Amino acid sequence: MEIKHIEIISNELNVEMKQVENTARLLEGGATIPFISRYRKEATGSLDEVRITEIRDHLEKLAELDARRNAILKSLTQRDMLTPELEHTVATAPTLTELEDVYLPYRPKRRTRAAVAKEKGLEPLADIILVQENTDIISEAEKFINEEKEVRSTDDALAGARDIIAERVNEDQSARERIRRLFHIKSQITSRVVTGAEEEAAKYRDYFQWSEPASNAPSHRVLAMFRGEKEALLIVHVAPPEEEALDILESMFIKSGNPAGEQVAAAVRDGYKRLLAPSLETEFRKELKQKADAKAISVFADNLRELLLMPPLGEKRVLAIDPGFRTGCKVVCLDSQGKLLHNDIIFPTQSQRMKQEADTKLRKLIEEYDIEAIAVGNGTAGRETEEFIRKMGLPGSIPIVMVNESGASIYSASEAAREEFPDHDLTVRGAVSIGRRMMDPLAELVKIDPKSIGVGQYQHDVDQKALKRSLDDVVMSAVNAVGVEVNTASVQLLSYVSGLGPQLAGNIVAFRDENGAFDSRASLKKVPRLGPKAFEQAAGFLRIRGAANPLDSSAVHPESYHIVKAMAKDNRCTVADLMKDEILRKKIDLRKYIDEKAGLPTLEDIVRELSKPGRDPRSRFEAFSFAEGVSEMKDLTPGMKLPGIVTNVTAFGAFVDVGVHQDGLVHISQLADRFVRNASDIVKVGMKVEVTVVDVDISRKRIALSMKKNPEIGPHRKK
């Protein structure tokens, strides 16, 4: 752990050095972010997961900077170019950009035009020109004519000298910094369509002739333009006004208007156009992309968190349907733990005879398996199937819920699904996934690659490593915030528990299958390869319902059991009494139990947990129904008000499912009657909303919606 890193992070994040140092030490020791946030509050000063994640990411960036710094010092040493002054400059460069600027003149190069000119012996001429005295430049240039070195004229000599000067302009640290600043302040991002690709590039029509300040360009537009460029449909350029850049460089390098100064001016112009501008455009485009990626990843992560933490139906007996027209609807019956009891097929959208058979079969299954809720996938034939079931006149106590089935097909084809249901086809597995998703969205969605869930924005265009890291953080955070019932959890769910991972999760399930249910947290220590460190990290997030020790079903960590026992003893009651009786808990004087490991933050958490042991932080489940009689786009008319569910939130607005197999867009300008900077400030994935249909374009499959009180209706509304 580098103390200088601790100091830098403390200043950048405005966090006390001790907090950063302790957090870094815990991370270094293998502690996870959920564990540190929940069980090491005294060490971190109660930093939350967001802050701890920022510290982790900053530490990694600084480590990468040091690795690059060491590589540069090694390279300079090996080539006998390292002076004490240069070593100090490299060692103190605060950012990767500045470090690379320092190294640029010394970097091993391919054979550049300047390198060729130096080989011809023209560097002294370049030095003479740069002084810009009233020297006869032509006479000086004549001295460097050399047929053997292919310098056949004064023009050849001056051209080579200008190449050397141009490279010096490009490598000048101060010049790069000033032009870099201009790029940040004045750059325009422009795009135009590739000639002849107009038809193929129709989806990028907005960017056929586009220009805007790069610093203000929204992430979704930046990513759209870069995607169009990657597909060879758009030409994208990022640069400040050329004359402003040249004015800066000329003021730095041109000292006079004499012939030598004119040579320098020509070299400066060439150096900017040929070397410096392309170099800084590449650098600035990378920055733009990174910022756009970060925004898109943040949007994706927020959406995923909302989706994972959607309210669960809970342990109910469910009949789930994967709908279809021609091939029928796959029906499965699940017990309250999500175990498959029965599967069948019905055809509720075909002939009258088949509809009657479907009705009879469903009623029989509902009675035979004592069904408490019905889940219908929202894919093809979903609304028609839902409508059929609603018209059956089932008891009101059985909710009929449309379930977003995005990613269910991915799960049904996965190795995990094949292992669990080797004797069933994809559609049965998909129906099971739909039912389980209603029962517990978190437990089911962790089985699917987050990128397949359908809540991202340009997820295939962003840095995939950064995306995976962020989404893994979100899934781990969500799983540990809710807690996991160890005796029913899947390998996939357990693998996200703090300190476990796929290998230990598999070992836990194998041990459970072989030896029966775990009766205590302590019995987890018998699992092969689950050592003290893994137990410490995981135990507090694992629940064992019905254990002899009631704390085993709570979020109180085993390392704190002795504190709760002391509280109960001091109150002359049992731990169970303490958990049931608020009056007893109010008698606890927390200051009595402070020790070197547990301070007030931990003790306050313990008492809160005793009042609601193992409480699920997710909201209460509420059934949702789409508008009757609206199941296709042709049923929509401008001005119609409809209930809907937010399925995706992006930088430019939110997509809402109104039950017509095509999500509508509520543009960010239509989310509220006031200015909205971020769509996520108004709506979240899974939120139930009321929208007004503004416009319907069936040919392009586009639905424009609004959440304003009195929106303008029709295609000619103001944007």
HELIX and SHEET records of a PDB file:
HELIX    1   1 ILE A    3  LEU A   13  1                                  11    
HELIX    2   2 MET A   17  GLU A   28  1                                  12    
HELIX    3   3 ILE A   33  TYR A   39  1                                   7    
HELIX    4   4 LYS A   41  THR A   44  1                                   4    
HELIX    5   5 GLU A   49  GLN A   78  1                                  30    
HELIX    6   6 PRO A   84  THR A   92  1                                   9    
HELIX    7   7 LEU A   96  TYR A  103  1                                   8    
HELIX    8   8 LEU A  104  TYR A  106  5                                   3    
HELIX    9   9 ARG A  113  GLU A  119  1                                   7    
HELIX   10  10 GLU A  123  VAL A  131  1                                   9    
HELIX   11  11 ILE A  137  GLU A  142  1                                   6    
HELIX   12  12 GLU A  147  LYS A  149  5                                   3    
HELIX   13  13 THR A  154  GLU A  171  1                                  18    
HELIX   14  14 GLN A  173  LYS A  186  1                                  14    
HELIX   15  15 ALA A  202  TYR A  207  5                                   6    
HELIX   16  16 ALA A  214  ASN A  216  5                                   3    
HELIX   17  17 SER A  219  LYS A  230  1                                  12    
HELIX   18  18 GLU A  242  PHE A  253  1                                  12    
HELIX   19  19 PRO A  259  ASP A  270  1                                  12    
HELIX   20  20 GLY A  271  LEU A  276  3                                   6    
HELIX   21  21 ALA A  277  LEU A  308  1                                  32    
HELIX   22  22 GLN A  352  GLU A  368  1                                  17    
HELIX   23  23 GLY A  382  ARG A  390  1                                   9    
HELIX   24  24 ALA A  408  SER A  412  1                                   5    
HELIX   25  25 GLU A  415  GLU A  420  1                                   6    
HELIX   26  26 LEU A  426  MET A  439  1                                  14    
HELIX   27  27 PRO A  441  LEU A  445  1                                   5    
HELIX   28  28 PRO A  450  SER A  452  5                                   3    
HELIX   29  29 GLN A  464  VAL A  482  1                                  19    
HELIX   30  30 VAL A  491  LEU A  494  1                                   4    
HELIX   31  31 PRO A  502  ASN A  515  1                                  14    
HELIX   32  32 ALA A  522  LYS A  526  5                                   5    
HELIX   33  33 PRO A  532  ALA A  538  1                                   7    
HELIX   34  34 ALA A  539  PHE A  541  5                                   3    
HELIX   35  35 PRO A  550  SER A  553  5                                   4    
HELIX   36  36 PRO A  558  SER A  560  5                                   3    
HELIX   37  37 TYR A  561  ASP A  570  1                                  10    
HELIX   38  38 VAL A  575  LYS A  580  1                                   6    
HELIX   39  39 GLU A  582  LYS A  586  1                                   5    
HELIX   40  40 LEU A  590  TYR A  593  5                                   4    
HELIX   41  41 LEU A  600  SER A  611  1                                  12    
HELIX   42  42 MET A  633  ASP A  635  5                                   3    
HELIX   43  43 ILE A  668  GLN A  670  5                                   3    
HELIX   44  44 ALA A  679  ASP A  681  5                                   3    
SHEET    1   A 3 GLN A 209  PRO A 213  0                                        
SHEET    2   A 3 GLN A 188  VAL A 193 -1                                        
SHEET    3   A 3 LEU A 234  ALA A 239 -1                                        
SHEET    1   B 5 LEU A 340  ILE A 346  0                                        
SHEET    2   B 5 CYS A 329  LEU A 334 -1                                        
SHEET    3   B 5 VAL A 318  ASP A 322 -1                                        
SHEET    4   B 5 ALA A 373  GLY A 377  1                                        
SHEET    5   B 5 ILE A 400  VAL A 403  1                                        
SHEET    1   C 2 VAL A 484  GLU A 485  0                                        
SHEET    2   C 2 LEU A 542  ARG A 543  1                                        
SHEET    1   D 6 LYS A 641  THR A 650  0                                        
SHEET    2   D 6 GLY A 653  ASP A 657 -1                                        
SHEET    3   D 6 GLY A 664  HIS A 667 -1                                        
SHEET    4   D 6 ARG A 702  SER A 706  1                                        
SHEET    5   D 6 LYS A 688  ASP A 697 -1                                        
SHEET    6   D 6 LYS A 641  THR A 650 -1                                        
END                                                                             
